[in-house]
Amino acid sequence: MTQPATPSQDPVYKSVYSRAFLTHLYDRYVLGFNMKYVWGCATDTVLVPFFSDSMSHRHIDIGVATGYLPAKILGWPLRRIENQHLTLVDFNGMSLNASRERVLSASPATTVDCVQADITEPLPEILERDARSYDTMTMFNLFHCVPGGPAKLRAISTYKELLKDEGVLAGCSVLGYKYATGWFSSLYLRFYNWIGIFNNWEDERETFDVMLKQEFEVVETELVGMMLLFTASGSPREMRLHPDDEHMGWSSFTNTGGQYTYFGCLEFNPDPKVGEPLVPRYDLVDVNILVDKNGKPPMYVEGDELVIYLGVPDVPQLPSYESSDLEARTRSP
């Protein structure tokens, strides 16, 4: 499908959030009409409960608009707690001021900090001091506005540094033209990208999945209409290839607070031949990310080449598996 005609080069996605727009239109038009009737993901029945489940007592919200969601949650009687700390991050000063006022109106006891920042830039110094201090983080309705293609998702890696090791990221973003649910949403999306309010024409679910899985161990995504909802937590386990005269395979580590912890390993006979099985041996620690759940081994012979397959999604245990003309059975050392 062709891209929309060349949009305005002005940063419309930054300037559109004027005081008048935030005050009179955003909640009804964007959160009301657009979410329900254009993108197919209603604010009241989907986004509000999702945000509520994702908000802790020490929370950072990135891309705040009018502050509708945190104010809505903190306005509930059971959420009006004295030890609530909320940090708001946005590139628009008017959005930050409006959101802060709204949150304090709903929950006067909440401690609210505001940071004006562009998520495509390095972490602001004022936030660097808060590294690994937040329990939860939200990025709602953010990335579909930001230009930059897949590179814009590097902000996930940048801001992840603010989360505690056990912290949770949650967010949502309208996806691109491939996910249009009909002519109306397709036309709407094209227009928004043409004028520059949105910058998501080619955004895909798979791109989010890849970035999130690079940065987190546990990732869940769900598509509601054209809206991708995602949650992510835990430090990813790193796999290191170690071929040498002794063995060939992987070691798996987890990175917690900058400290690597040995997690487990999977090793194969070092010089496999075509037609011979690849016999693995492994430390029985936990190797749940070392084998493809669809049955494809992480290492196999194809012709006269040893093929290393790095697509290794989570599986609950190390199973027996087979691939083309080769079969390997797991065994303990």
N, C-alpha and C positions, 0 to 999 in steps of 0.2 A: 504494500500500500504506500502511495506517495506521501511524503511529508507535507505539512501545511506550507502555504506560501511563506516566503521569508518574513519572519516576524519583526516587530520593532526591536532595535538594538538597545533601547532604553531599559533600565532595570525596573520594568513595570511591576514585577512581583514584589519589589521592595517599596515602591512608591504608592501602590494601590491602597495600602492600609492607612488612609488618612483618618483624621479625627471623625469627620462626618461619616465615613464608611464604617468605621469601627462602632460608632455610637448608634447609627440608625439602620444599617443594612446587614452587617456581618452575621449576627446571630440568626436572623430570620431567613436571609437569602442563602448564605453559605452553609450554615449548620442546619437550617430548616429545609428549604426547597432543594438545594443542590444535593445534599447528602442523601436524602430520601428518594427524590424523583429522578435525579440525573445519574448519580453514582451508585444508587441501589444499596446504600448502607446508612440506615437511619441513625441519627445522633442519639435520640432518646432510648431506643431499644438495643442498640449495638455499642456505640462509642462511649456513652456514659457508664454502663456497667463494666465495660472493658477498662476504662480509665480508673474506675473505682478499685477494681481488682489489682491494678498495677501501681497504686499509690500508697507509699508507706509514710511513716512519721518523719522521715528525712528523705525528701524527694526533690528532684530537679526536673523541671519541665522545659523542653527546648522547642521553640516555635510556638509562642503563647497566644497570638492573635488578640482576642478580647479577654482571655482568662476564663472563658465560660466553663470549661470542664473542671479545673481545680476548684473554682468557686462553687460550682454545683455540688461537688462531692463534699467540700468542707462546710457547706451550708447545712448538710444533714445533721440532725441532733446528735447522733452517735459518733460523728466525725469531728465535732467541735471540741478538740482536745487542746490543752494548754501547751503541750510539748511538740506541736506540729512545726516543722521547719520546711519551708518551701523556697527553692531558688528558681527564678524565672530567667530564661535566656532568650533573647530575640535581637535581631538587627535593627528593629524599629523602636525608637524611644517612646513613641506614642502608644504602641502596643504594650510596652512594659508598664508605663504609667497607668494605663487603663486597666490592665490585668491586676496590678498591685492593689489599686483602689477597690476593684471588684472583689478580690479575695478577702481583703480586710473588712469589707462591708459584710461579707457572709460569715467570716470567722475572725473577729478582732484579735483573738489571742494568738493567731498564727504569726510566726516570725517569717517575714518575706524579704528576700534579697533579690535584687535585680541586676542583671549583667547584660550589657549591650554588646553583642558579638555576632560575627558572620561565621556560620558553621563551616564554610569552605576554607577558612583561615586556620592557622594553628590555635591551639587552646590559649585563651587569654590568660595573662599572668595571674589575674585575680582568682581564676578558677584553678590554676595549677596548684595553688595552696590547699585546695580541697580534694586533691587526688585521693582516690580510694576511700571516700568518706560518705558516699550516698548509698542508701539501700535500694532505691528504685530510680529509674529515669524514664521519661516519656518523650517521644518524638511523634506527635500526632499531626497529621495533615501538613507535613513539613517538606518531604523530599519531592513531592510532585510540583512544588513551586520553584525549587532550586535548579538552576542550570548546571550543566557540566557532564551530562551523561552518566555512565556508571561511576566515574571518578568522584561524583558528589557523595557517594556512599562511604567514602573514606572518613567522613565525619563520624561514622559509627565507631571506627577505630580510634579516632581522636578523642571523642567524648567518653568512650568506654573507660578511659583511665580514671574517670571520676567515680566509678562504681567500686564498691567493696568487692572482694573476691566472690562473695555469694550474692552480689547484687543482680538485679533484674532490669533489663531494658524492654520496654513495650512501645509499640508505635503503629502507625497506619499511614498508608499512602495510596493515592489513586494511581492505578497503572495506566499503561499506554494504549494505543489504538487497537492492539490485538485483543484487548479485553473488553472492548465496547459491547454493551448488551443490546444495542439496537441503533437505528439511524439517529435517534435524538441524542443519545450519549456520545456517539461518534462525532456528530456535527458540533456539539457543545465542546468536546475535547479539542477538536480542530480549531475552533474559534479561540478558545482560551490559550492554546499554544501560539496561535498567530499573533495575538495581541501581547503575549508575553507574561500573562498572569501565571500560566502553568508552563513548565519546562519538562514534560514527561511523555512526549509523543511516543518514544520508543522504550519507555521503562517496562521491564519485564520481571515477573516473579522470580525467575531463576537467578537474576542478577542479585536480588536481595538475599536469596538463599545462600549463594556463594559467599557473599561478604559476611553475612551473619555467622555462617559455619566456620569461617576463618577466624572469627574473633571470639566465638562462644562455643561451649561444649553442647549445650542443650538448646535447640532452636525449634520453634513451632510457628508455622504460618497458616493462615486461613484466608481464602478469598470470599468476600461478601460483596456481591455485585462487581463493581470495578475496583473495590477497595481491598488492598492487602493488609491484613492485620498480622502483626508479628510480635513474638516474645522471645527473649534470648537470655541465657544465664550461664554461669560457670566458665572457667577458663578452658580453652580448647586443649586437647591432648595433642602433643606434637609427635610426629613420626619421623624418625631419622633412619635413612638408608645406610646400611653398613656392610657392603660387599668387601670381602677380603679372602685370604687363603683359608680361613677357618669356617666361615659361614656366609650366608647371604640372606638378608631379611630386614626386619625393622625392629627398632626399639621405640617404645612409646613413653612419653613423659607428660606430666601435667605441670603447668606454670602457675604457681600460686604466690601472689605478691612478689613476683620476680624470682622466686626460688623454684628450681626444677626438682620434681620428685619422680623417681623411677616408677613406671606404671606396669610394664610388662613387655615381652618381646615375642616375636615370631621369626623363626629362622628356617632356611631351606638348605638342602644339599648344595654345595657351592658350584658344582659343574654339571648342571642337568643336560641330558641329551634328548634329542627328539625321540619321542616314543617312550621315554622313561618317566616314571612318576616323580613329581616334586614332593618329597616327603618332608613335612614340616616338623619341627620340634619347637616347643614354646615353654616359657615360664608360666606356670599356672597362677598368675597374679590376676590379670584381667586383660583380655585381648579383644574387647568388644568393638574396637574400631579398626581392626586389622584385616578383616575379611569382608568382601562384598556380600551383602545379604541376598543378592540375586544369584549367587553361585559362582561368580567369576573370581578366580583366585587373584591375589595381588601380584603374583609373579607366575608367568607361564611361558612355555616355548611355542613359538610360532615360526614355522620354517626353520631357518638356522639362527633365529634371533631369540634372545631372552627378552620377553616383554614385561615391563614393569607397569602395573596398572595402579594409579594413585587415587582412583575414585573409590574411596573406602568408607561408606556410610556406617552408621552405628548398627550393630546387631547385638542381640542379648548374649550370645555365646559363640564360641568358635566351633562351627559345624564341619561335617564332612562336605566336600564339594568336588566338582569336576569341571573341566573345560574341554575344548576341542581336542579329542584324541589323548588327553592326559587326565589322569585321575590321581588324587591324593587323599589320603585318609589322615585325620589328625591323631596324634598320639602324644602322651606325656613323655617327658625325658626318661 
